[in-house]
Amino acid sequence: MHDIMHLNKIHAPSERLYQAITTTEGIRQWWTRDASIEPKVGGVGEFGFFGRRFVAKVVVEELTPVSRVRWKVSNAAWPGSDIEFNLKAEGNDATLVFAHHGFPRADEGYASATTRWGLYLLSLKRYLETGKGMPNPDDSELFG
């Protein structure tokens, strides 16, 4: 199995980072405008991209305030199955350790997911540091 991993230092408090990952309004600012999530363990999330040509669905498996979020992918959107956001507070900054586990092959789909997660996590950083992210469909200039 192959995992996607990213590490980002973000100049924002971990509380703001946690809210951006766990709430519908937060996710709409950096990942996709077509987003909904129930911020509770057992809650469901649905994220549409490119006019809903791609829809990812998740179940919230873990919410540990300001330190950890874990989702289980619940549809065939990705062959990878678990998505984790681990947050570490460092004064007024936060470090995000991101992982998307369980890709069966390091193929084109894996490469695409790796690139897209990297860009969206930079969008998250930009949103928290400047107030403006690049969520889908605003990301069109990134993906052309």
GIJO-V280470 format. One line per field, one symbol per residue. burial: b if it has 24 or more other C-alpha atoms within 12 Angstrom, else e. A space follows every 50 residues. Layout:
BEGIN
burial: ???
END
This chain:
BEGIN
burial: eebbbbebbbbbbbbbbbbbbbbbebbbbbbbbbbbbbbeeebbbbbbbe eeeeebbbbbbbbbbbbbbbbbbbeebbbbbbbbbbbbbeeeebbbbbbb bebeeeeeebeebbebbbbbbbbbbbbbeeeebbbbbebeeeee
END
